Amino acid sequence: MTSPDGGALYLTQQVRELDRITIEERGVPGLILMRRAAQACVSELLNRWPAPGTTAVLCGSGNNAGDGFIIAGLLAQRGIEAKVGLVGRIPDPETDAGSAYQFCQECGVTIVTAEEAMHEANLIVDALLGTGISGEVRPEYAEIISAVNRGRWPVLSVDIPSGLSSDTGNCQGSAITSDVTVTFIGKKLGLLTADGPHQTGELVFAGLDVPLDVYAQVQSAAVELDYTELIDQLEPRHQNSHKVSHGHVLVVGGNKGMGGAIMMASESAIMTGAGLVSVATHPSHVASLLARRPEVMPRGVRNKDELVSLFERCTVIVLGPGLGRDDYARMLFEAALETDKPVVLDADGLNLLSENPVRRENWILTPHPGEAGRLLDRQVQEDRLSAVMELQQKFGGVALLKGAGTLIADGEQVSLVPYGNPGMAVAGMGDVLSGVIGSLLAQTGKPEFSTRLGAVVHSLAADNVAADQGERGLLATELVPEMRGLLQ
């Protein structure tokens, strides 16, 4: 990755290395970078709030506080009343932060306690804690963070919301909830996954004019996916194509009393471009499937022998929606995995896999954090990046870990889906996702690409529907026609 805003996502140590190379090997003084960071924040602040009124700049210790001191000074130079609320110690005069503090004083900024600075403030600039935090936020900082979150101020965070882990996206005991975060040099992975999107608000990136060749020297942790780039890779259909040209998806699941999941997965597959979609399910669901979506071909199956011909004809198997975990479910699960066909594994298929782990290369696993936890026998939300990489290493193929900032690992690269919203936390979303991924895999034969594009259009469709109708009450089936439009 050679561009600072080209999709690369970094861990804390990687950004520190970018910073070190810029200062030590490219000769850009640290204080210059600090001034550029402060100017980026001031520009964003005034663009959003042209008349901000009294601004409280909350400063802790270290370079993050240095950014805050310069921000306060720049605001004062523009005739805006700014007060620094100091929580940390006064920085050493010999450091960059010390020079920033001196600049702040020279600009006539009042330096008081955080409580005093917030008392009459109209806006908060959060420069309390940076990316160096380890362990839980100390009480003196936690108290200020809590006060900010209880208030009604607009909040701009400098580089990262204080208290948020820039690596995992988890709140370290407590964290600022920001309206906007201006982050520098490299986008931090933690801003975009787990608690990150909620705490960060709108994310603005400022490269600080770091030379582009610096980025070539540091490997990023992940890559942020982009819908436009992915959809451009989906080849147009040949005028002389026919239904078999676009793949045959077989959806396996729908145990007795659990027909809804199989309906949503199969409908998602047929409406996102698969040429043929068959369903192997409990006989009790055949009539309702035909009534719901006659383009789908359901087959009631009672035993393994009745599955053989279905496996022979299909291109891809989607295994798990509404599967259950009884003897009937195990029969379907074991029979499907005896084939050499590519598999998209979801829902109870993942739960059955956790009981009898196997590895294969031609499948795509799509667990939510609970299912992933059972597969790995540990909590996964504490470090989603390591979890998705471990899933892929342990089980092979492609692993997709759902949640805020969905992560995808294929053994060579980790990708992050930057779309989606809390309205997606509703039953059926995973069934629709497995359907579109299976459909794209049947059409393209490319597991990594199909997983990325499927996850992106699924989340982007949810954003489009929510933008029109709101997040509350969002239904999984509402995404299907929207996904169809995104795949044209």
Beta strands, then each sheet from edge to edge (+ up, - down):
strand 1: 8-10
strand 2: 55-59
strand 3: 82-86
strand 4: 110-113
strand 5: 123-127
strand 6: 155-158
strand 7: 180-184
strand 8: 187-188
strand 9: 202-206
strand 10: 222-224
strand 11: 248-252
strand 12: 276-281
strand 13: 297-300
strand 14: 316-319
strand 15: 343-345
strand 16: 363-365
strand 17: 398-401
strand 18: 407-409
strand 19: 414-416
sheet 1: 8+ 1+ 10- 19- 18+ 17- 16- 15- 14- 11- 12- 13-
sheet 2: 4+ 3+ 2+ 5+ 6+ 7+ 9+
end
